[in-house]
Amino acid sequence: MKPRLRETRHAGTGRGAKPYLTSDAPALRVTANLISAYASLSLGRTAPARKCLQRPIDDAESAAPDELLPAFGACVPSTLLHLPAYRTQSLGDIFAQLPEGLRLCACHMPAHRHHLDGNYERSVGIIHGAQAMAGFAYVIPGIYLGIMESIDLMALKRIDEAKSVFMRTRQIALPDGLIEGFGEHHGLLSGLIEACLKRDYPEDYRRAIDITHRFSSGWRRLHGPITEKDVADNLTTTEFSVAMLINRGWTNHEVAQLLGVSENTIKYHLTHAYEKLHIRGRKELGQYMLR
């Protein structure tokens, strides 16, 4: 029954956004298409997701020079879904036209881009600036900015801080059960879901991993044909987290400490990952990990 309820939630989200996909209000149209695209990916519906992601690009290309909101909608998937970049005006110009709540959500985008470029401290700075503007008055931005900060802190190996931010963000998500963002960012969270939830909050862990499977499956079907790059799709979530960390230069001992398991367990996961990917060792992992 519970998997069916989760599917209904995603389906309901898509239905709720549908009336606004072609709205005359630009902010509604952009938001509805992005929400619908993410819901479709979580349901494995690649074609509708692609259509919803293409609509903001079409809008941006036909918009007047001073109408920058459609450009924001076109930029979002290129960053958050790791797709080819959409060239447009500066993000500062775009943000100035966004409503406050959407502007805070949008801060997740440059933070994510700086993370992908390896500018982790700069990403954290953007997040702290956004949080200082509105605190957690807006729940959704609060969740996604918190998740992004956790990702940056993991990349900086500030593990205790990463765990603290992750758990604080979980508290924001709990009242409404908004666990989706955690599952969508599983790979980039680099083992935090396993480290923070698996033992002490097994129901949250199970939900997050279920969402990870659903979303990542849809994302890969969208991402692969567009970028002509493959991300590993035959690893367990734990194997993928271990492989991500090893690919980022972590030692077996460091990964074992994070996940609270033995080094032999990490070696076990790595051996299975190498076998599934048909590679010989960690030097070859990069081609199959998130970039």
N, C-alpha and C positions, 0 to 999 in steps of 0.2 A: 504493500500500500504506500509506503513512504516514497519509493522512487517515483511512483505515479504522481504523488503530491508535488514533488520537486519539478517534474516535467510540467505539471499544470501551472506552477508558479511562473516558469519561464514562458510558457505559452500565453498565460494571462498577461504578462508584461508586454509581449509582442502585440496582443490584441488591444491593449490599452494605448499603445503608441500608434497603432495603425491609422486612426482618424486624423493624425497630425502630420503624417508623412509628406503630404503635399500642402500643408497649411500656408496661408498667406503671411503668417508671422514668421520671420526668419529664425528667431531663437527657438520657437516651437518646432519648426521643420528640422533644423539641425539636430536638436536634442532627440526628437522622436526617431529620426533615422539612425542615430548612433545607438540609442537604446534598443531599437528593433534589431539592428545588426548583431549586437552582443547576445540578445536573446536567441536569435536564429542560430548563431554559432554554437550556443550551449545546447541547442536541440538538434544539432547536426544538419541544419538546413543551410547549406552553403550558398545555393543560388539566391534565395531571398536576402541573405547577409550581403552578398556581393552587390546586389541591386541597391540596398540601403546605403552601402558605402560609396557607391558610384554617384548617387543622387547629389550629395553635397559637392562633389567634384564638378558635376555638370552645372550646378548652380553657380559655383565659383567662376567657372570659365565664361558664363554669360552675364555675370554681375557687373554693375557699374563700377568704375575705378574707386569710388569712395565707399562702396558697400563691401565691407571686409568680413562680415560675419560668415558668409558662405565659405570664405577661405579658411576660417577656423575649422569648420566642419570637414573640409577637405584635408586639412593638416593632421587632424586627430588620428585617423586610422594608420596613416603612414608612420606615425611614431609609436602608438600604443600596440599596434598589431605587427610592427616591424616590416612594413611594406615600403615600396619605393617612395622617396620623399616627394611631396607636392611643393613646388616652388611658388612662393608668394611673398607678400610684403613682410616687414618685420612683425614678430609676434607682439611687440609692444603696441603697434598700431591696431592690431586685431583686438587685443585685450581691452583696449579703451572703448570698444563698441559693445562689449558683452555686458549683460545684466550681472549684478553682483554675485549671485549664486553660481551662475555659469562661469563667471570669471575665476572664482575660487576652484571650481572643477578643472578649469583650463590650466591652472598652475601645475597640475599633475603632468601636463604634456611637456613643457620645457624641462621640468625636473627629470622626467623619464628620458628625454633626449640627451640631457647632459650625462645621465647615468650610462646610457648606451655608448657615449663618447668617452667614458672613463673619468668624467669630471664629477666625482662623487660628492666632494665637499660643496661644490657650487650647487648641485642638486639639492643638498640638504639646506643650503641657504635660501633657495627659492621656497622650499616647503615651510621653513620657519617664518619667512616673510608673510606667506599666505596665512599661516595659522595666527600670526600676530594681528592680522587685519580683522579676522572674524572669529578666532578661537574655534570652537566646535559648534557654532550656531547652526551650521549647515551640516547635517549628518553625513550625507554621501561624500562631499568633498573631504570631510574629516577622516572618513574611512580610507579613501584612496590616497590622500596625502600621507596618512600614517603608514599605510602599506609601503608607499614609495620610500619613505624615510627608513623604514626597517630594511628595505632592500639595499639602500645606500650604506647603511651602517654595517650590514653584513659584508659588503664589498670592501669596506674599510677595516674589517675584522674587529669592529667595536661590538663584540658579541653580546655582552651584558646589556649595553644600551639598546641594541637591536631587539633583544628579547623584551625589554621593558616597553619599548614603543609598540611592539607587536601586540603585547598583552593589553596595553592601554587602548589600542585601536580595537581590539576584540571587544572590550567593554563598551565602546561606542556602538559597535555593531549588534551587540546582544539583544537589546530591547526589541528590535525589529527583525532579528534573525538574519541580518544582512551579511551572510558569510560568503556571498558570491565572489567579491573582490579578492578574497584570500585564495580561493581556488583558481581564479583566472591568472594570478601571479605566482602560482606554485613554483615554477622553475626558477624565476628570478629571486624568490624568497630563500632559495639556497638552503633548504633543510629546516627553516624556522617552523614550518607547519609541523613537521615531525618532532622537532625538539620541544616545541611549546604546547602542542595539543595531544599528541599520540598517547601519552601515558596518563596525563591528568584530566584531559577533556576528550575522551574517546568519541563521543557523539559529534562534537564539533569537528574532530579530525575526520570522521567518516563522511560527514557532509561535505567538508572542504575537498576531500579526495574524490568524492563522487562528482563534484562540480569540475574538478581538474580534468577528469577523464572526459566528461561531456564537452567542456569548452575546448580543451587542447585538440580533441579529435576534429571538431569543426574548424578550428583555427588552422590546423595542418593542411586540411583539404583546401582551404582558401590560400594559405601562405605559399605552399609548395609550387603550384602552377604559376603564380604571379612572379615569385622571386627565383624560381628554378633552383632552390636550395632545400635540402631535406634536413629536418630536425628529427632526432630519434623518436620513433613512435612505437617501438616494441619493448621499451623498458618499463619496469614497474615505477611507480612514483618515487619510491625510496631509491632505487637504482639511479634514476634520473637526478635526484638531489645529490647523491654521492658523486656521480659523474660530473655534475656542474661544479661542485666544490673542488674536486680534484683538478678539473680543467682550469680552475682559477688559481691554482698553485697551492692549495691546501695540502697538508700532509695527511696520511692515513690516521695518525694520532690526533690531529686537530679535528678531523671529521668525526672520529670516534667520540671525542670529548663532547662535541656539540650534540650529537645524537644520543649520547648516553649508552653506547654499546662498546663492544670490544674491537680492537683493531682487526682481529680475525674476521669479525662480522663485516667490517668495511671491505676487507680483501675479498670476502665471499661475494658481496654485491658487485664489486668491480670486476671480478672474474666473469660473473654472469653477464654484466654489461658488455665487456669486451667480446664475449662469445656471441651475443646477440647482434652486435654491430660488426662482427667479423673483422676486428682490429686486434693488434698485438699489445697495445699499451696506451698509457695516458697521453703520449705525444700525438696520437691520432684522434683524440676525443673531440677536439675543437670543431671539426667539420660537422658534427652531429649535435652540438649544443646550441642553446639560444645565443643569438648575437644581437 
